Amino acid sequence: MLDLTLIALLAAGFGFIVWAVDRKHHKYGLLLPACAGAAAALLTWIITVAAGLGYAPGLTWVPWIASLAVGIAASIAIAVVLGRSRTRHDTRQLTALLRR
């Protein structure tokens, strides 16, 4: 249980860092990259441990590294995708309002 807690906290922490570094972070919420990264990391942890990689001799590092890598990738992906789509959507809405 401690393993899952640490993975969730580390992935959420990296998600907050991704949010802070992103220039378009004002387009989406603070918790979105953190929660997406934590959820992806926890799901990856559960899958790797269920596959038997968590407590096999010599492979105990796989769930840790895989979970954090997937969590960071999910945080970055959601920030990039939402930053682009929200900017495009907001620009379209503003243009429509200004043409009225």
C-alpha positions as CSV (number, residue, x, y, z in Angstrom):
1,M,0.0,0.0,0.0
2,L,2.9,2.3,0.7
3,D,4.2,1.7,-2.8
4,L,0.9,2.9,-4.4
5,T,0.9,6.0,-2.2
6,L,4.4,6.9,-3.1
7,I,3.8,6.4,-6.8
8,A,0.6,8.5,-6.7
9,L,2.4,11.4,-4.9
10,L,5.4,11.3,-7.2
11,A,3.3,11.2,-10.4
12,A,1.1,14.0,-9.1
13,G,4.2,16.0,-8.2
14,F,5.5,15.6,-11.8
15,G,2.1,16.6,-13.0
16,F,2.2,19.8,-11.1
17,I,5.7,20.5,-12.5
18,V,4.4,19.9,-16.0
19,W,1.5,22.3,-15.3
20,A,3.9,25.0,-14.0
21,V,6.3,24.7,-17.0
22,D,3.5,24.8,-19.6
23,R,3.0,28.3,-21.1
24,K,-0.6,27.6,-21.8
25,H,-1.5,26.4,-18.3
26,H,-4.1,29.2,-17.9
27,K,-6.3,27.3,-20.4
28,Y,-6.9,24.3,-18.1
29,G,-7.0,23.5,-14.4
30,L,-4.2,23.0,-12.1
31,L,-5.2,19.5,-11.0
32,L,-5.8,18.0,-14.5
33,P,-2.2,17.0,-15.5
34,A,-1.5,15.9,-11.9
35,C,-4.6,13.7,-11.7
36,A,-4.1,12.3,-15.2
37,G,-0.5,11.4,-14.4
38,A,-1.3,9.9,-11.1
39,A,-4.2,7.8,-12.5
40,A,-2.0,6.5,-15.4
41,A,0.9,5.7,-13.0
42,L,-1.4,3.8,-10.6
43,L,-3.0,1.9,-13.4
44,T,0.5,1.0,-14.8
45,W,1.6,-0.1,-11.3
46,I,-1.4,-2.4,-10.9
47,I,-0.9,-3.9,-14.4
48,T,2.8,-4.5,-13.9
49,V,2.4,-6.0,-10.4
50,A,-0.5,-8.2,-11.6
51,A,1.7,-9.4,-14.5
52,G,4.2,-10.7,-11.9
53,L,6.9,-8.1,-12.4
54,G,6.6,-6.4,-9.0
55,Y,8.0,-9.0,-6.7
56,A,10.1,-11.2,-8.9
57,P,13.8,-11.2,-8.0
58,G,15.7,-8.7,-10.2
59,L,12.5,-7.1,-11.6
60,T,11.3,-5.1,-8.6
61,W,12.3,-1.9,-10.3
62,V,10.1,-2.4,-13.3
63,P,6.8,-1.2,-11.8
64,W,8.5,1.9,-10.3
65,I,10.2,3.0,-13.5
66,A,7.3,2.1,-15.8
67,S,4.7,3.8,-13.6
68,L,6.6,7.0,-13.3
69,A,7.4,7.1,-17.0
70,V,3.8,6.5,-18.0
71,G,2.6,9.0,-15.4
72,I,5.0,11.7,-16.7
73,A,4.1,10.9,-20.3
74,A,0.3,11.2,-19.5
75,S,0.8,14.5,-17.8
76,I,2.7,15.9,-20.7
77,A,0.3,14.5,-23.3
78,I,-2.8,16.0,-21.6
79,A,-1.1,19.4,-21.2
80,V,-0.1,19.5,-24.8
81,V,-3.4,18.2,-26.2
82,L,-5.6,20.4,-24.0
83,G,-3.3,23.5,-24.4
84,R,-3.7,23.3,-28.2
85,S,-7.4,22.4,-28.4
86,R,-8.5,24.9,-25.7
87,T,-6.5,27.7,-27.4
88,R,-8.0,26.8,-30.8
89,H,-11.5,26.7,-29.3
90,D,-11.1,29.9,-27.4
91,T,-9.8,31.7,-30.5
92,R,-12.7,30.4,-32.5
93,Q,-15.2,31.6,-29.8
94,L,-13.6,35.0,-29.5
95,T,-13.6,35.5,-33.3
96,A,-17.3,34.6,-33.4
97,L,-18.1,37.0,-30.7
98,L,-16.2,39.8,-32.3
99,R,-17.8,39.3,-35.7
100,R,-21.3,39.9,-34.2
